[in-house]
Amino acid sequence: MQQAKSLPQPTPSASEKADRDTIEYPISDSQQQGYVEKHRSLRQFKPINRLSKRELEILKLLIEGRSNTEIATLLYLSPNTIKTHIRGILNKLSVENRIQAAVAAVRMGLM
């Protein structure tokens, strides 16, 4: 008696392989929130060595409450140059405004 040939099996897709190899661990909402907050804070406070000397100087003046015009006058730079530096500071500290930058700098022990 002849055996019937078996049909070729379809090759599993990458997502099917991933699903098969994935182990799910349910976590509570509070655990999820804790994870998100931890990683958000790690992202928010990057190492300070990313700020240039000029950016640190401008950040110090921001903390003192100086305006862009005042900072530009003190450093003999144009106000547009100061705005560019401030955008860089905000980006590197992952903050949205001058006040958040000042708070982040104080928390990191910069000032």
Biopython code that builds the backbone (N, CA, C, O; Angstrom):
import numpy as np
from Bio.PDB.StructureBuilder import StructureBuilder

atoms = [
    (1, "MET", "N", (0.829, -1.157, 0.000)),
    (1, "MET", "CA", (0.000, 0.000, 0.000)),
    (1, "MET", "C", (0.888, 1.239, 0.000)),
    (1, "MET", "O", (1.843, 1.339, 0.770)),
    (2, "GLN", "N", (0.558, 2.163, -0.866)),
    (2, "GLN", "CA", (1.344, 3.392, -0.986)),
    (2, "GLN", "C", (0.854, 4.430, 0.000)),
    (2, "GLN", "O", (-0.341, 4.595, 0.247)),
    (3, "GLN", "N", (1.860, 5.137, 0.562)),
    (3, "GLN", "CA", (1.480, 6.227, 1.471)),
    (3, "GLN", "C", (1.187, 7.476, 0.654)),
    (3, "GLN", "O", (1.856, 7.761, -0.340)),
    (4, "ALA", "N", (0.192, 8.203, 1.086)),
    (4, "ALA", "CA", (-0.134, 9.452, 0.414)),
    (4, "ALA", "C", (0.937, 10.475, 0.737)),
    (4, "ALA", "O", (1.403, 10.573, 1.872)),
    (5, "LYS", "N", (1.319, 11.232, -0.275)),
    (5, "LYS", "CA", (2.310, 12.281, -0.058)),
    (5, "LYS", "C", (1.672, 13.396, 0.761)),
    (5, "LYS", "O", (0.532, 13.800, 0.534)),
    (6, "SER", "N", (2.453, 13.873, 1.719)),
    (6, "SER", "CA", (1.914, 14.980, 2.515)),
    (6, "SER", "C", (2.131, 16.287, 1.762)),
    (6, "SER", "O", (3.140, 16.481, 1.084)),
    (7, "LEU", "N", (1.189, 17.141, 1.900)),
    (7, "LEU", "CA", (1.285, 18.447, 1.253)),
    (7, "LEU", "C", (2.301, 19.307, 1.989)),
    (7, "LEU", "O", (2.442, 19.194, 3.207)),
    (8, "PRO", "N", (3.008, 20.161, 1.265)),
    (8, "PRO", "CA", (3.969, 21.041, 1.942)),
    (8, "PRO", "C", (3.241, 21.986, 2.896)),
    (8, "PRO", "O", (2.182, 22.529, 2.583)),
    (9, "GLN", "N", (3.835, 22.158, 4.043)),
    (9, "GLN", "CA", (3.253, 23.045, 5.046)),
    (9, "GLN", "C", (3.636, 24.492, 4.720)),
    (9, "GLN", "O", (4.762, 24.757, 4.301)),
    (10, "PRO", "N", (2.703, 25.424, 4.911)),
    (10, "PRO", "CA", (3.047, 26.826, 4.656)),
    (10, "PRO", "C", (4.109, 27.294, 5.656)),
    (10, "PRO", "O", (4.112, 26.902, 6.823)),
    (11, "THR", "N", (4.988, 28.127, 5.169)),
    (11, "THR", "CA", (6.036, 28.682, 6.027)),
    (11, "THR", "C", (5.419, 29.770, 6.894)),
    (11, "THR", "O", (4.752, 30.667, 6.379)),
    (12, "PRO", "N", (5.634, 29.700, 8.211)),
    (12, "PRO", "CA", (5.041, 30.733, 9.076)),
    (12, "PRO", "C", (5.673, 32.099, 8.815)),
    (12, "PRO", "O", (6.868, 32.216, 8.546)),
    (13, "SER", "N", (4.846, 33.104, 8.902)),
    (13, "SER", "CA", (5.349, 34.467, 8.710)),
    (13, "SER", "C", (6.149, 34.892, 9.941)),
    (13, "SER", "O", (6.114, 34.234, 10.981)),
    (14, "ALA", "N", (6.864, 35.997, 9.801)),
    (14, "ALA", "CA", (7.665, 36.512, 10.915)),
    (14, "ALA", "C", (6.784, 36.833, 12.118)),
    (14, "ALA", "O", (7.165, 36.567, 13.258)),
    (15, "SER", "N", (5.605, 37.406, 11.864)),
    (15, "SER", "CA", (4.733, 37.756, 12.990)),
    (15, "SER", "C", (4.185, 36.504, 13.672)),
    (15, "SER", "O", (4.011, 36.485, 14.890)),
    (16, "GLU", "N", (3.911, 35.458, 12.888)),
    (16, "GLU", "CA", (3.452, 34.202, 13.491)),
    (16, "GLU", "C", (4.548, 33.585, 14.349)),
    (16, "GLU", "O", (4.276, 33.056, 15.426)),
    (17, "LYS", "N", (5.798, 33.653, 13.865)),
    (17, "LYS", "CA", (6.926, 33.151, 14.652)),
    (17, "LYS", "C", (7.071, 33.956, 15.938)),
    (17, "LYS", "O", (7.291, 33.396, 17.012)),
    (18, "ALA", "N", (6.945, 35.268, 15.819)),
    (18, "ALA", "CA", (7.071, 36.129, 16.997)),
    (18, "ALA", "C", (5.968, 35.828, 18.000)),
    (18, "ALA", "O", (6.216, 35.776, 19.205)),
    (19, "ASP", "N", (4.738, 35.629, 17.500)),
    (19, "ASP", "CA", (3.623, 35.308, 18.396)),
    (19, "ASP", "C", (3.872, 33.992, 19.127)),
    (19, "ASP", "O", (3.590, 33.872, 20.319)),
    (20, "ARG", "N", (4.393, 33.019, 18.412)),
    (20, "ARG", "CA", (4.651, 31.705, 18.991)),
    (20, "ARG", "C", (5.766, 31.782, 20.035)),
    (20, "ARG", "O", (5.744, 31.050, 21.024)),
    (21, "ASP", "N", (6.746, 32.673, 19.815)),
    (21, "ASP", "CA", (7.900, 32.787, 20.706)),
    (21, "ASP", "C", (7.710, 33.810, 21.819)),
    (21, "ASP", "O", (8.605, 33.997, 22.643)),
    (22, "THR", "N", (6.575, 34.462, 21.856)),
    (22, "THR", "CA", (6.337, 35.511, 22.841)),
    (22, "THR", "C", (5.641, 34.944, 24.065)),
    (22, "THR", "O", (4.684, 34.176, 23.961)),
    (23, "ILE", "N", (6.135, 35.335, 25.208)),
    (23, "ILE", "CA", (5.493, 34.966, 26.468)),
    (23, "ILE", "C", (4.886, 36.238, 27.033)),
    (23, "ILE", "O", (5.568, 37.252, 27.176)),
    (24, "GLU", "N", (3.637, 36.179, 27.344)),
    (24, "GLU", "CA", (2.976, 37.365, 27.871)),
    (24, "GLU", "C", (2.931, 37.316, 29.386)),
    (24, "GLU", "O", (2.584, 36.297, 29.982)),
    (25, "TYR", "N", (3.290, 38.441, 29.999)),
    (25, "TYR", "CA", (3.214, 38.597, 31.443)),
    (25, "TYR", "C", (2.284, 39.765, 31.724)),
    (25, "TYR", "O", (2.663, 40.918, 31.517)),
    (26, "PRO", "N", (1.089, 39.488, 32.186)),
    (26, "PRO", "CA", (0.184, 40.605, 32.467)),
    (26, "PRO", "C", (0.722, 41.463, 33.611)),
    (26, "PRO", "O", (1.208, 40.949, 34.618)),
    (27, "ILE", "N", (0.625, 42.780, 33.433)),
    (27, "ILE", "CA", (1.037, 43.695, 34.499)),
    (27, "ILE", "C", (-0.103, 44.655, 34.787)),
    (27, "ILE", "O", (-0.943, 44.932, 33.930)),
    (28, "SER", "N", (-0.111, 45.146, 35.992)),
    (28, "SER", "CA", (-1.194, 46.036, 36.413)),
    (28, "SER", "C", (-1.012, 47.415, 35.795)),
    (28, "SER", "O", (0.054, 47.752, 35.280)),
    (29, "ASP", "N", (-2.080, 48.200, 35.861)),
    (29, "ASP", "CA", (-2.017, 49.576, 35.369)),
    (29, "ASP", "C", (-0.970, 50.383, 36.121)),
    (29, "ASP", "O", (-0.259, 51.189, 35.520)),
    (30, "SER", "N", (-0.869, 50.174, 37.432)),
    (30, "SER", "CA", (0.109, 50.936, 38.214)),
    (30, "SER", "C", (1.539, 50.541, 37.830)),
    (30, "SER", "O", (2.430, 51.389, 37.824)),
    (31, "GLN", "N", (1.765, 49.263, 37.508)),
    (31, "GLN", "CA", (3.087, 48.837, 37.049)),
    (31, "GLN", "C", (3.415, 49.467, 35.697)),
    (31, "GLN", "O", (4.539, 49.910, 35.462)),
    (32, "GLN", "N", (2.416, 49.501, 34.812)),
    (32, "GLN", "CA", (2.622, 50.137, 33.511)),
    (32, "GLN", "C", (2.964, 51.608, 33.693)),
    (32, "GLN", "O", (3.894, 52.116, 33.067)),
    (33, "GLN", "N", (2.215, 52.291, 34.551)),
    (33, "GLN", "CA", (2.442, 53.715, 34.783)),
    (33, "GLN", "C", (3.831, 53.944, 35.372)),
    (33, "GLN", "O", (4.526, 54.881, 34.979)),
    (34, "GLY", "N", (4.235, 53.094, 36.310)),
    (34, "GLY", "CA", (5.565, 53.214, 36.901)),
    (34, "GLY", "C", (6.658, 53.049, 35.864)),
    (34, "GLY", "O", (7.652, 53.776, 35.875)),
    (35, "TYR", "N", (6.473, 52.089, 34.968)),
    (35, "TYR", "CA", (7.443, 51.853, 33.900)),
    (35, "TYR", "C", (7.536, 53.074, 32.988)),
    (35, "TYR", "O", (8.630, 53.529, 32.654)),
    (36, "VAL", "N", (6.383, 53.596, 32.591)),
    (36, "VAL", "CA", (6.351, 54.764, 31.710)),
    (36, "VAL", "C", (7.023, 55.956, 32.382)),
    (36, "VAL", "O", (7.840, 56.636, 31.762)),
    (37, "GLU", "N", (6.687, 56.214, 33.643)),
    (37, "GLU", "CA", (7.270, 57.352, 34.360)),
    (37, "GLU", "C", (8.780, 57.206, 34.506)),
    (37, "GLU", "O", (9.521, 58.174, 34.331)),
    (38, "LYS", "N", (9.231, 56.008, 34.824)),
    (38, "LYS", "CA", (10.671, 55.773, 34.985)),
    (38, "LYS", "C", (11.407, 56.082, 33.691)),
    (38, "LYS", "O", (12.424, 56.775, 33.703)),
    (39, "HIS", "N", (10.901, 55.571, 32.579)),
    (39, "HIS", "CA", (11.584, 55.777, 31.312)),
    (39, "HIS", "C", (11.413, 57.200, 30.796)),
    (39, "HIS", "O", (12.290, 57.717, 30.104)),
    (40, "ARG", "N", (10.302, 57.831, 31.125)),
    (40, "ARG", "CA", (10.123, 59.232, 30.750)),
    (40, "ARG", "C", (11.143, 60.088, 31.492)),
    (40, "ARG", "O", (11.745, 60.982, 30.898)),
    (41, "SER", "N", (11.345, 59.828, 32.779)),
    (41, "SER", "CA", (12.297, 60.627, 33.549)),
    (41, "SER", "C", (13.725, 60.353, 33.098)),
    (41, "SER", "O", (14.549, 61.267, 33.097)),
    (42, "LEU", "N", (14.038, 59.118, 32.713)),
    (42, "LEU", "CA", (15.377, 58.827, 32.205)),
    (42, "LEU", "C", (15.622, 59.565, 30.901)),
    (42, "LEU", "O", (16.718, 60.069, 30.657)),
    (43, "ARG", "N", (14.587, 59.627, 30.058)),
    (43, "ARG", "CA", (14.725, 60.329, 28.792)),
    (43, "ARG", "C", (14.832, 61.834, 29.027)),
    (43, "ARG", "O", (15.551, 62.536, 28.316)),
    (44, "GLN", "N", (14.117, 62.309, 30.019)),
    (44, "GLN", "CA", (14.084, 63.744, 30.275)),
    (44, "GLN", "C", (15.425, 64.271, 30.764)),
    (44, "GLN", "O", (15.819, 65.372, 30.379)),
    (45, "PHE", "N", (16.134, 63.529, 31.591)),
    (45, "PHE", "CA", (17.366, 64.030, 32.178)),
    (45, "PHE", "C", (18.570, 63.318, 31.590)),
    (45, "PHE", "O", (19.128, 62.401, 32.192)),
    (46, "LYS", "N", (18.954, 63.755, 30.417)),
    (46, "LYS", "CA", (20.110, 63.190, 29.740)),
    (46, "LYS", "C", (21.385, 63.732, 30.374)),
    (46, "LYS", "O", (21.354, 64.770, 31.036)),
    (47, "PRO", "N", (22.495, 63.048, 30.180)),
    (47, "PRO", "CA", (23.750, 63.530, 30.752)),
    (47, "PRO", "C", (24.064, 64.954, 30.310)),
    (47, "PRO", "O", (23.851, 65.329, 29.157)),
    (48, "ILE", "N", (24.566, 65.722, 31.237)),
    (48, "ILE", "CA", (24.803, 67.135, 30.993)),
    (48, "ILE", "C", (25.972, 67.387, 30.063)),
    (48, "ILE", "O", (26.078, 68.470, 29.488)),
    (49, "ASN", "N", (26.847, 66.417, 29.903)),
    (49, "ASN", "CA", (27.983, 66.641, 29.032)),
    (49, "ASN", "C", (27.562, 66.880, 27.589)),
    (49, "ASN", "O", (28.399, 67.202, 26.745)),
    (50, "ARG", "N", (26.288, 66.727, 27.301)),
    (50, "ARG", "CA", (25.786, 67.029, 25.958)),
    (50, "ARG", "C", (25.606, 68.523, 25.747)),
    (50, "ARG", "O", (25.536, 68.976, 24.605)),
    (51, "LEU", "N", (25.529, 69.298, 26.819)),
    (51, "LEU", "CA", (25.407, 70.749, 26.683)),
    (51, "LEU", "C", (26.796, 71.349, 26.504)),
    (51, "LEU", "O", (27.739, 70.994, 27.210)),
    (52, "SER", "N", (26.901, 72.266, 25.546)),
    (52, "SER", "CA", (28.182, 72.942, 25.326)),
    (52, "SER", "C", (28.426, 73.959, 26.445)),
    (52, "SER", "O", (27.527, 74.266, 27.228)),
    (53, "LYS", "N", (29.644, 74.469, 26.504)),
    (53, "LYS", "CA", (29.962, 75.496, 27.505)),
    (53, "LYS", "C", (29.064, 76.714, 27.313)),
    (53, "LYS", "O", (28.577, 77.290, 28.286)),
    (54, "ARG", "N", (28.848, 77.100, 26.070)),
    (54, "ARG", "CA", (27.994, 78.259, 25.778)),
    (54, "ARG", "C", (26.563, 77.983, 26.222)),
    (54, "ARG", "O", (25.917, 78.858, 26.799)),
    (55, "GLU", "N", (26.062, 76.781, 25.960)),
    (55, "GLU", "CA", (24.699, 76.445, 26.375)),
    (55, "GLU", "C", (24.574, 76.462, 27.894)),
    (55, "GLU", "O", (23.561, 76.921, 28.422)),
    (56, "LEU", "N", (25.581, 75.973, 28.599)),
    (56, "LEU", "CA", (25.558, 76.031, 30.064)),
    (56, "LEU", "C", (25.547, 77.475, 30.550)),
    (56, "LEU", "O", (24.855, 77.811, 31.511)),
    (57, "GLU", "N", (26.319, 78.323, 29.879)),
    (57, "GLU", "CA", (26.367, 79.742, 30.239)),
    (57, "GLU", "C", (24.993, 80.390, 30.041)),
    (57, "GLU", "O", (24.523, 81.145, 30.892)),
    (58, "ILE", "N", (24.365, 80.086, 28.917)),
    (58, "ILE", "CA", (23.035, 80.638, 28.627)),
    (58, "ILE", "C", (22.002, 80.066, 29.591)),
    (58, "ILE", "O", (21.115, 80.787, 30.047)),
    (59, "LEU", "N", (22.108, 78.789, 29.903)),
    (59, "LEU", "CA", (21.186, 78.161, 30.849)),
    (59, "LEU", "C", (21.268, 78.838, 32.215)),
    (59, "LEU", "O", (20.244, 79.061, 32.859)),
    (60, "LYS", "N", (22.460, 79.159, 32.651)),
    (60, "LYS", "CA", (22.639, 79.860, 33.931)),
    (60, "LYS", "C", (21.917, 81.210, 33.905)),
    (60, "LYS", "O", (21.264, 81.594, 34.876)),
    (61, "LEU", "N", (22.042, 81.917, 32.791)),
    (61, "LEU", "CA", (21.368, 83.214, 32.665)),
    (61, "LEU", "C", (19.847, 83.048, 32.581)),
    (61, "LEU", "O", (19.099, 83.895, 33.070)),
    (62, "LEU", "N", (19.395, 81.959, 31.965)),
    (62, "LEU", "CA", (17.951, 81.673, 31.936)),
    (62, "LEU", "C", (17.421, 81.469, 33.349)),
    (62, "LEU", "O", (16.353, 81.968, 33.703)),
    (63, "ILE", "N", (18.182, 80.731, 34.149)),
    (63, "ILE", "CA", (17.773, 80.463, 35.530)),
    (63, "ILE", "C", (17.687, 81.757, 36.324)),
    (63, "ILE", "O", (16.856, 81.889, 37.222)),
    (64, "GLU", "N", (18.550, 82.709, 35.990)),
    (64, "GLU", "CA", (18.510, 84.015, 36.656)),
    (64, "GLU", "C", (17.315, 84.847, 36.208)),
    (64, "GLU", "O", (17.054, 85.911, 36.769)),
    (65, "GLY", "N", (16.584, 84.365, 35.197)),
    (65, "GLY", "CA", (15.401, 85.077, 34.723)),
    (65, "GLY", "C", (15.685, 86.110, 33.647)),
    (65, "GLY", "O", (14.853, 86.980, 33.391)),
    (66, "ARG", "N", (16.835, 86.027, 33.021)),
    (66, "ARG", "CA", (17.201, 87.000, 31.977)),
    (66, "ARG", "C", (16.406, 86.748, 30.699)),
    (66, "ARG", "O", (16.074, 85.608, 30.373)),
    (67, "SER", "N", (16.110, 87.821, 29.989)),
    (67, "SER", "CA", (15.428, 87.716, 28.697)),
    (67, "SER", "C", (16.455, 87.397, 27.608)),
    (67, "SER", "O", (17.662, 87.498, 27.830)),
    (68, "ASN", "N", (15.960, 87.013, 26.433)),
    (68, "ASN", "CA", (16.863, 86.748, 25.310)),
    (68, "ASN", "C", (17.695, 87.978, 24.974)),
    (68, "ASN", "O", (18.889, 87.866, 24.697)),
    (69, "THR", "N", (17.073, 89.142, 24.996)),
    (69, "THR", "CA", (17.781, 90.386, 24.684)),
    (69, "THR", "C", (18.872, 90.662, 25.707)),
    (69, "THR", "O", (19.983, 91.049, 25.344)),
    (70, "GLU", "N", (18.560, 90.466, 26.985)),
    (70, "GLU", "CA", (19.570, 90.677, 28.031)),
    (70, "GLU", "C", (20.736, 89.705, 27.874)),
    (70, "GLU", "O", (21.898, 90.090, 28.003)),
    (71, "ILE", "N", (20.417, 88.449, 27.595)),
    (71, "ILE", "CA", (21.470, 87.449, 27.422)),
    (71, "ILE", "C", (22.337, 87.812, 26.220)),
    (71, "ILE", "O", (23.564, 87.732, 26.282)),
    (72, "ALA", "N", (21.691, 88.210, 25.129)),
    (72, "ALA", "CA", (22.432, 88.593, 23.922)),
    (72, "ALA", "C", (23.375, 89.753, 24.207)),
    (72, "ALA", "O", (24.524, 89.745, 23.765)),
    (73, "THR", "N", (22.898, 90.745, 24.940)),
    (73, "THR", "CA", (23.729, 91.906, 25.278)),
    (73, "THR", "C", (24.902, 91.492, 26.155)),
    (73, "THR", "O", (26.034, 91.906, 25.906)),
    (74, "LEU", "N", (24.652, 90.690, 27.168)),
    (74, "LEU", "CA", (25.712, 90.250, 28.079)),
    (74, "LEU", "C", (26.793, 89.425, 27.379)),
    (74, "LEU", "O", (27.972, 89.520, 27.718)),
    (75, "LEU", "N", (26.381, 88.620, 26.404)),
    (75, "LEU", "CA", (27.325, 87.715, 25.740)),
    (75, "LEU", "C", (27.811, 88.238, 24.387)),
    (75, "LEU", "O", (28.557, 87.557, 23.683)),
    (76, "TYR", "N", (27.387, 89.440, 24.032)),
    (76, "TYR", "CA", (27.779, 90.054, 22.757)),
    (76, "TYR", "C", (27.402, 89.171, 21.567)),
    (76, "TYR", "O", (28.194, 88.954, 20.650)),
    (77, "LEU", "N", (26.174, 88.671, 21.613)),
    (77, "LEU", "CA", (25.635, 87.842, 20.544)),
    (77, "LEU", "C", (24.315, 88.432, 20.079)),
    (77, "LEU", "O", (23.736, 89.282, 20.755)),
    (78, "SER", "N", (23.838, 87.981, 18.924)),
    (78, "SER", "CA", (22.542, 88.465, 18.455)),
    (78, "SER", "C", (21.423, 87.700, 19.171)),
    (78, "SER", "O", (21.616, 86.558, 19.589)),
    (79, "PRO", "N", (20.261, 88.331, 19.308)),
    (79, "PRO", "CA", (19.125, 87.633, 19.927)),
    (79, "PRO", "C", (18.756, 86.336, 19.190)),
    (79, "PRO", "O", (18.333, 85.362, 19.813)),
    (80, "ASN", "N", (18.920, 86.332, 17.862)),
    (80, "ASN", "CA", (18.616, 85.111, 17.102)),
    (80, "ASN", "C", (19.574, 83.976, 17.464)),
    (80, "ASN", "O", (19.168, 82.815, 17.518)),
    (81, "THR", "N", (20.832, 84.304, 17.711)),
    (81, "THR", "CA", (21.798, 83.288, 18.135)),
    (81, "THR", "C", (21.393, 82.727, 19.492)),
    (81, "THR", "O", (21.499, 81.523, 19.728)),
    (82, "ILE", "N", (20.933, 83.592, 20.374)),
    (82, "ILE", "CA", (20.478, 83.145, 21.696)),
    (82, "ILE", "C", (19.282, 82.214, 21.544)),
    (82, "ILE", "O", (19.212, 81.182, 22.211)),
    (83, "LYS", "N", (18.341, 82.571, 20.669)),
    (83, "LYS", "CA", (17.172, 81.711, 20.436)),
    (83, "LYS", "C", (17.599, 80.330, 19.940)),
    (83, "LYS", "O", (17.044, 79.313, 20.356)),
    (84, "THR", "N", (18.585, 80.305, 19.055)),
    (84, "THR", "CA", (19.090, 79.031, 18.535)),
    (84, "THR", "C", (19.692, 78.192, 19.654)),
    (84, "THR", "O", (19.435, 76.992, 19.744)),
    (85, "HIS", "N", (20.496, 78.827, 20.507)),
    (85, "HIS", "CA", (21.092, 78.111, 21.636)),
    (85, "HIS", "C", (20.012, 77.594, 22.590)),
    (85, "HIS", "O", (20.106, 76.472, 23.088)),
    (86, "ILE", "N", (19.005, 78.402, 22.838)),
    (86, "ILE", "CA", (17.932, 77.991, 23.755)),
    (86, "ILE", "C", (17.171, 76.797, 23.182)),
    (86, "ILE", "O", (16.824, 75.873, 23.917)),
    (87, "ARG", "N", (16.911, 76.812, 21.877)),
    (87, "ARG", "CA", (16.253, 75.655, 21.253)),
    (87, "ARG", "C", (17.099, 74.395, 21.445)),
    (87, "ARG", "O", (16.566, 73.319, 21.716)),
    (88, "GLY", "N", (18.411, 74.533, 21.303)),
    (88, "GLY", "CA", (19.309, 73.397, 21.518)),
    (88, "GLY", "C", (19.260, 72.896, 22.951)),
    (88, "GLY", "O", (19.249, 71.690, 23.196)),
    (89, "ILE", "N", (19.231, 73.830, 23.899)),
    (89, "ILE", "CA", (19.153, 73.471, 25.324)),
    (89, "ILE", "C", (17.856, 72.714, 25.602)),
    (89, "ILE", "O", (17.868, 71.663, 26.244)),
    (90, "LEU", "N", (16.743, 73.252, 25.117)),
    (90, "LEU", "CA", (15.441, 72.616, 25.342)),
    (90, "LEU", "C", (15.419, 71.212, 24.745)),
    (90, "LEU", "O", (14.916, 70.271, 25.359)),
    (91, "ASN", "N", (15.966, 71.086, 23.556)),
    (91, "ASN", "CA", (16.003, 69.783, 22.888)),
    (91, "ASN", "C", (16.857, 68.788, 23.667)),
    (91, "ASN", "O", (16.435, 67.652, 23.886)),
    (92, "LYS", "N", (18.040, 69.195, 24.082)),
    (92, "LYS", "CA", (18.948, 68.292, 24.793)),
    (92, "LYS", "C", (18.413, 67.890, 26.163)),
    (92, "LYS", "O", (18.685, 66.788, 26.641)),
    (93, "LEU", "N", (17.661, 68.771, 26.788)),
    (93, "LEU", "CA", (17.084, 68.455, 28.096)),
    (93, "LEU", "C", (15.700, 67.812, 27.973)),
    (93, "LEU", "O", (15.099, 67.430, 28.977)),
    (94, "SER", "N", (15.199, 67.695, 26.741)),
    (94, "SER", "CA", (13.869, 67.122, 26.469)),
    (94, "SER", "C", (12.780, 67.841, 27.249)),
    (94, "SER", "O", (11.929, 67.214, 27.880)),
    (95, "VAL", "N", (12.822, 69.161, 27.194)),
    (95, "VAL", "CA", (11.804, 69.981, 27.843)),
    (95, "VAL", "C", (11.185, 70.905, 26.804)),
    (95, "VAL", "O", (11.687, 71.029, 25.687)),
    (96, "GLU", "N", (10.086, 71.551, 27.189)),
    (96, "GLU", "CA", (9.340, 72.357, 26.230)),
    (96, "GLU", "C", (9.507, 73.855, 26.396)),
    (96, "GLU", "O", (9.214, 74.611, 25.469)),
    (97, "ASN", "N", (9.972, 74.303, 27.559)),
    (97, "ASN", "CA", (10.086, 75.744, 27.749)),
    (97, "ASN", "C", (11.216, 76.083, 28.717)),
    (97, "ASN", "O", (11.851, 75.200, 29.295)),
    (98, "ARG", "N", (11.449, 77.385, 28.877)),
    (98, "ARG", "CA", (12.559, 77.875, 29.700)),
    (98, "ARG", "C", (12.420, 77.469, 31.167)),
    (98, "ARG", "O", (13.406, 77.135, 31.824)),
    (99, "ILE", "N", (11.205, 77.500, 31.664)),
    (99, "ILE", "CA", (10.987, 77.154, 33.073)),
    (99, "ILE", "C", (11.324, 75.684, 33.305)),
    (99, "ILE", "O", (11.988, 75.344, 34.284)),
    (100, "GLN", "N", (10.870, 74.821, 32.412)),
    (100, "GLN", "CA", (11.194, 73.403, 32.539)),
    (100, "GLN", "C", (12.703, 73.178, 32.437)),
    (100, "GLN", "O", (13.248, 72.314, 33.124)),
    (101, "ALA", "N", (13.373, 73.946, 31.590)),
    (101, "ALA", "CA", (14.833, 73.831, 31.464)),
    (101, "ALA", "C", (15.506, 74.219, 32.776)),
    (101, "ALA", "O", (16.445, 73.557, 33.217)),
    (102, "ALA", "N", (15.025, 75.290, 33.394)),
    (102, "ALA", "CA", (15.597, 75.737, 34.669)),
    (102, "ALA", "C", (15.380, 74.687, 35.757)),
    (102, "ALA", "O", (16.292, 74.393, 36.531)),
    (103, "VAL", "N", (14.187, 74.127, 35.814)),
    (103, "VAL", "CA", (13.885, 73.095, 36.812)),
    (103, "VAL", "C", (14.768, 71.870, 36.580)),
    (103, "VAL", "O", (15.319, 71.313, 37.530)),
    (104, "ALA", "N", (14.903, 71.451, 35.324)),
    (104, "ALA", "CA", (15.739, 70.287, 35.004)),
    (104, "ALA", "C", (17.185, 70.543, 35.402)),
    (104, "ALA", "O", (17.846, 69.653, 35.937)),
    (105, "ALA", "N", (17.683, 71.742, 35.151)),
    (105, "ALA", "CA", (19.069, 72.080, 35.489)),
    (105, "ALA", "C", (19.295, 72.025, 36.994)),
    (105, "ALA", "O", (20.321, 71.527, 37.457)),
    (106, "VAL", "N", (18.342, 72.533, 37.748)),
    (106, "VAL", "CA", (18.460, 72.506, 39.211)),
    (106, "VAL", "C", (18.395, 71.062, 39.712)),
    (106, "VAL", "O", (19.169, 70.675, 40.587)),
    (107, "ARG", "N", (17.482, 70.270, 39.164)),
    (107, "ARG", "CA", (17.362, 68.863, 39.575)),
    (107, "ARG", "C", (18.639, 68.075, 39.281)),
    (107, "ARG", "O", (19.001, 67.164, 40.025)),
    (108, "MET", "N", (19.310, 68.431, 38.197)),
    (108, "MET", "CA", (20.539, 67.730, 37.825)),
    (108, "MET", "C", (21.750, 68.261, 38.569)),
    (108, "MET", "O", (22.859, 67.746, 38.424)),
    (109, "GLY", "N", (21.526, 69.300, 39.371)),
    (109, "GLY", "CA", (22.627, 69.852, 40.143)),
    (109, "GLY", "C", (23.567, 70.730, 39.346)),
    (109, "GLY", "O", (24.724, 70.914, 39.722)),
    (110, "LEU", "N", (23.073, 71.270, 38.246)),
    (110, "LEU", "CA", (23.924, 72.129, 37.419)),
    (110, "LEU", "C", (24.091, 73.512, 38.007)),
    (110, "LEU", "O", (25.131, 74.146, 37.834)),
    (111, "MET", "N", (23.081, 73.973, 38.692)),
    (111, "MET", "CA", (23.098, 75.343, 39.192)),
    (111, "MET", "C", (22.759, 75.348, 40.667)),
    (111, "MET", "O", (22.718, 76.410, 41.287)),
]
sb = StructureBuilder()
sb.init_structure("model")
sb.init_model(0)
sb.init_chain("A")
sb.init_seg("    ")
for serial, (resi, resn, name, xyz) in enumerate(atoms, 1):
    if name == "N":
        sb.init_residue(resn, " ", resi, " ")
    sb.init_atom(name, np.array(xyz, "f"), 0.0, 1.0, " ", f" {name:<3s}", serial, name[0])
structure = sb.get_structure()
